[in-house]
Amino acid sequence: MHNPRSLDDEKIDLQYPCAWEYRVIGETLEKLKVAVAEVFQTREFTFAGSNKSKGGKYFSAIVETEVESEPVRQELFEALKRHSAIKIVL
């Protein structure tokens, strides 16, 4: 039986350091921006509001920062996921 590979199985071939974008989704853009600032602390980033859900309940934003290595990229992703104001990280 063939098991399809999940996205978790695929490695991204990146040259570090590099710019990386995270898309974050939450209830307001202001809460998202505060959450990202709390996670990134002194790390520089850009924050741009992106979309609003059809019902207006959720907002998304694109956050870009420079990452130094794969472990740092993954660590930031996990830290964003753990923040209570962020519902989804892509």
C-alpha positions in Angstrom: 0.0 0.0 0.0 1.4 3.4 -1.0 1.6 6.0 1.8 1.5 9.6 0.4 4.2 11.8 1.7 3.0 14.6 3.9 4.4 18.2 3.7 6.2 17.5 7.0 8.3 14.9 5.1 9.6 17.4 2.6 12.7 19.5 3.3 12.9 23.0 1.9 16.3 23.7 0.3 17.0 27.2 1.5 20.3 29.2 1.6 20.6 30.8 5.0 20.4 33.5 6.1 17.3 34.4 4.0 14.0 36.3 4.2 11.1 34.2 5.3 7.3 35.0 5.3 4.8 33.7 7.8 1.1 34.2 7.3 -0.7 34.6 10.6 -4.5 34.5 11.2 -6.3 36.0 14.2 -9.2 38.1 15.4 -7.8 41.6 14.7 -4.8 43.0 12.9 -3.8 44.9 16.0 -3.7 41.8 18.2 -1.8 39.9 15.5 0.8 42.7 15.3 1.2 42.8 19.1 1.5 39.0 19.2 4.2 38.9 16.5 6.2 41.7 18.3 6.0 39.6 21.6 7.3 36.5 19.8 10.0 38.3 17.8 11.1 40.6 20.6 14.1 42.4 19.2 14.0 40.7 15.8 13.2 43.1 12.9 10.2 42.2 10.9 7.7 43.7 8.5 4.0 43.3 9.1 1.3 43.7 6.4 -2.4 43.2 6.7 -3.6 40.8 4.1 -7.2 39.5 4.0 -10.4 39.5 6.1 -12.6 36.5 6.3 -16.0 36.7 4.5 -17.8 37.2 7.8 -15.2 39.6 9.1 -14.4 37.4 12.1 -10.7 36.7 11.2 -7.9 38.7 9.7 -4.6 37.5 8.2 -1.3 39.2 7.9 2.0 38.5 6.3 5.1 38.8 8.5 8.5 38.8 7.0 11.8 38.5 8.9 15.3 37.2 8.2 16.1 33.8 9.5 19.6 32.5 10.1 19.0 28.8 10.0 16.4 26.0 9.7 16.2 25.6 13.5 15.5 29.3 13.9 12.9 29.3 11.2 11.1 26.3 12.8 11.4 27.8 16.3 9.8 31.1 15.2 7.0 29.1 13.5 6.3 27.1 16.7 6.5 30.2 18.9 3.9 32.0 16.7 1.6 28.9 16.9 1.8 28.9 20.7 0.7 32.5 21.0 -2.9 32.8 22.2 -3.8 35.7 19.8 -2.7 33.7 16.8 -5.2 31.1 15.6 -3.3 29.7 12.6 0.3 30.1 11.2 1.1 29.2 7.6 
